[in-house]
Amino acid sequence: MYKNYGPLSTALYDFTKPVGYSLGGDIEYYLERLQGVKGKILEAGVGSGRFYIPFMEKGFDIEGIDHSPEMLASCRKRCQERGLTPVLYEGNVCQFTLGQQYEAIVMPTGSFCLIENHQEALSALTSMYQHLVPGGRLLVDLLLPTDWKTGEITTSYHQISQDEGIALERKSIAMNWVEQYTLMVLKYEKWQQGTLSDTELQKFLLRWYGIEEFKLLLQSVGFSAITCSANYKFLQQPTEETSLITFEAVR
């Protein structure tokens, strides 16, 4: 019934979030935090390269992994247009084996929250831990549903070209307080000269974590020197209004 990150989703993502588009300051923050890293970096959930390509252009030795072939194809195309040669892997960030280790692994802008259950989240952190060199760092963002409204429906329209556009409807279905997730359904509609030509339906589930809960999860895998920072300000303590937290941890 649902398709995750299919052609319409990828096309709209590329249109609304071009290469170098900073979400809340994530690119600038990560560039600052990764200053001095000379070894390899891995972006988990690389998508179509919005975040990844600016790091390549800055000279970082960065690779990427993603589960969506459509997103990876878009990333390769964007790199080719810029004369860049990416190193990209198609795989599940919850369990991967790349045969090498990294000085840093990053997962910005809440992508970790797309991992739907606790066991998969634990497996993802374990895989990342195993792929870090001793002393290597993990940087991962978590989102908190501070502005969630069950039942809310929003629609936006995006003109992709002179004759084509994509309409996106977002419907907030439920917040599960016990299992700690929000569920939204996204409906993409492609219109060509006023005629509906394609539709995609996507289930969009985001899981959230308490701060101490996630620290314990990191510790259980073996991470240490754990810090958290609110809204892309290093070591700024979260408040009740904080919607984004960046965790750093060391292998």
C-alpha positions in Angstrom: 0.0 0.0 0.0 2.8 2.4 0.9 6.0 3.3 -0.9 8.9 4.9 1.0 11.0 7.4 -0.9 9.8 6.6 -4.3 10.2 8.7 -7.5 7.7 11.4 -6.5 9.0 11.7 -3.0 12.6 11.9 -4.3 11.6 14.5 -7.0 9.9 16.7 -4.4 12.7 16.3 -1.9 15.3 17.3 -4.6 13.2 20.4 -5.6 12.5 21.7 -2.1 15.8 20.7 -0.5 18.6 21.3 -3.1 22.2 20.5 -2.6 23.6 22.7 0.2 20.2 23.6 1.6 20.7 23.8 5.4 17.9 22.6 7.6 18.0 24.7 10.7 21.8 25.1 10.3 22.7 21.5 10.2 25.4 21.7 7.5 27.2 24.6 9.2 27.0 22.9 12.6 28.4 19.6 11.3 31.2 21.4 9.3 32.3 23.0 12.5 32.1 19.9 14.6 34.0 17.8 12.0 36.9 20.3 11.6 40.2 18.5 11.8 38.8 15.1 10.7 41.3 13.7 8.2 40.1 10.2 8.0 37.0 8.7 6.3 33.5 9.9 7.3 30.2 8.0 6.7 26.8 9.6 6.3 24.1 7.1 7.3 20.9 7.9 5.4 22.7 9.9 2.7 19.6 10.5 0.6 20.0 12.5 -2.6 23.1 14.4 -1.3 21.7 17.6 0.1 24.1 17.3 3.1 26.7 14.9 1.6 27.8 16.9 -1.4 28.8 20.1 0.4 31.2 18.0 2.5 32.7 16.4 -0.6 33.2 19.9 -2.1 34.9 21.0 1.2 37.4 18.2 0.7 36.2 15.7 3.3 36.7 12.0 2.5 33.0 11.2 3.0 31.0 8.2 1.9 27.3 7.5 2.1 24.8 4.6 2.7 21.1 4.6 2.0 18.3 2.1 1.6 16.5 4.0 -1.3 17.8 3.3 -4.8 15.9 6.3 -6.1 17.6 8.6 -3.6 21.0 7.1 -4.4 20.4 7.5 -8.1 19.6 11.2 -7.6 22.7 11.6 -5.5 24.9 10.1 -8.2 23.3 12.4 -10.8 23.9 15.5 -8.7 27.5 14.5 -8.1 28.1 13.8 -11.8 26.8 17.3 -12.6 29.4 18.7 -10.3 32.3 16.6 -11.5 32.4 14.6 -8.2 32.9 10.9 -7.8 30.9 9.7 -4.8 31.3 6.5 -2.8 27.8 5.3 -2.1 26.4 2.1 -0.7 22.8 0.7 -1.0 22.0 -0.9 2.3 20.0 -0.8 5.5 21.5 1.5 8.1 20.0 -0.8 10.8 22.5 -3.6 9.8 25.4 -3.1 7.4 28.9 -4.4 6.8 31.2 -2.2 4.7 34.5 -3.9 5.5 36.2 -0.7 6.8 36.1 1.8 9.7 35.5 5.5 9.8 36.8 8.4 11.9 33.3 9.8 12.1 29.8 8.6 11.3 27.0 11.2 11.0 23.2 10.9 10.8 21.9 14.5 10.7 18.4 16.1 10.8 16.4 13.4 12.6 17.0 10.5 10.1 17.6 8.2 13.0 14.0 8.7 14.1 12.8 7.0 10.9 14.0 3.7 12.4 10.7 2.2 13.5 11.5 -0.1 16.4 13.8 -0.4 19.4 15.6 -3.5 18.3 16.4 -2.0 14.9 17.7 1.2 16.5 19.9 -0.8 18.8 21.2 -2.8 15.8 21.9 0.5 13.9 23.9 1.9 16.7 25.8 -1.4 17.1 26.7 -1.4 13.3 27.8 2.2 13.6 29.9 1.5 16.7 31.6 -1.4 14.9 32.4 0.8 11.9 34.2 3.4 13.9 37.9 3.4 14.6 38.8 3.5 18.3 38.3 7.1 19.3 36.0 7.7 16.4 32.9 9.8 16.8 29.2 9.3 16.2 27.1 12.4 15.6 23.3 11.9 15.4 20.3 14.2 15.6 17.0 13.3 17.3 13.7 15.0 16.8 11.1 15.6 19.5 7.4 16.1 18.6 6.9 19.4 20.3 4.4 20.8 17.8 2.4 17.6 17.0 -1.3 18.0 16.4 -3.2 14.8 15.8 -5.7 15.1 12.9 -4.0 18.1 11.3 -4.0 18.1 7.5 -1.8 20.4 5.4 -1.4 20.6 1.6 1.3 22.3 -0.4 1.7 22.7 -4.2 5.1 22.8 -6.0 5.5 23.7 -9.7 8.4 21.6 -10.8 8.4 22.8 -14.4 6.1 24.8 -16.7 3.8 21.9 -17.3 4.3 19.7 -14.2 3.8 20.1 -10.5 3.6 17.9 -7.4 0.9 18.3 -4.6 1.8 17.0 -1.2 -0.8 16.3 1.5 0.3 15.6 5.0 -2.1 14.0 7.5 -1.2 13.6 11.2 -2.7 10.2 12.1 -1.7 9.4 15.6 0.8 9.9 18.5 1.6 6.7 20.4 2.8 7.8 23.9 3.5 4.2 25.0 5.6 3.2 22.0 6.9 6.7 21.5 6.2 7.4 17.9 4.1 9.7 15.7 2.5 8.5 12.5 1.8 10.7 9.5 0.6 9.7 6.0 2.0 11.6 3.0 0.2 11.6 -0.3 2.1 12.8 -3.4 0.3 13.7 -6.6 2.0 14.5 -9.9 0.0 16.8 -12.2 0.7 17.4 -15.8 -1.2 20.2 -17.5 -4.0 19.9 -15.0 -4.3 16.1 -15.3 -3.3 13.7 -12.4 -0.6 11.4 -13.8 0.9 9.6 -10.8 0.3 9.1 -7.1 2.4 7.9 -4.2 1.4 7.1 -0.6 4.0 7.1 2.1 3.8 6.0 5.7 5.9 8.5 7.7 6.6 7.2 11.2 9.0 9.0 13.5 10.2 7.6 16.9 11.4 9.8 19.7 13.6 9.2 22.7 14.1 10.8 26.1 17.6 12.2 26.6 18.6 9.9 29.4 17.0 7.0 27.5 19.1 7.6 24.4 22.3 8.1 26.5 21.7 4.6 28.1 21.1 3.1 24.7 24.5 4.5 23.4 26.2 3.3 26.6 24.8 -0.2 26.2 26.5 -0.4 22.8 29.8 0.7 24.2 29.9 4.5 23.5 31.4 6.9 26.0 32.0 10.7 26.4 28.4 11.3 25.4 27.2 14.9 25.0 23.9 16.4 23.8 23.4 19.9 22.3 20.1 21.7 21.5 19.2 23.3 18.2 22.7 23.1 16.7 24.4 25.0 19.5 27.2 22.9 20.9 26.5 21.9 24.6 23.5 24.1 24.8 21.2 22.3 27.2 17.7 21.2 25.9 14.6 22.8 27.3 10.9 21.8 27.1 10.6 23.8 23.8 13.6 22.0 22.2 12.7 20.1 19.1 16.1 18.9 17.9 19.0 17.4 19.9 22.4 16.4 18.6 24.2 13.6 20.4 27.9 13.0 20.1 29.5 9.8 21.4 33.0 8.3 21.1 34.0 4.7 20.5 
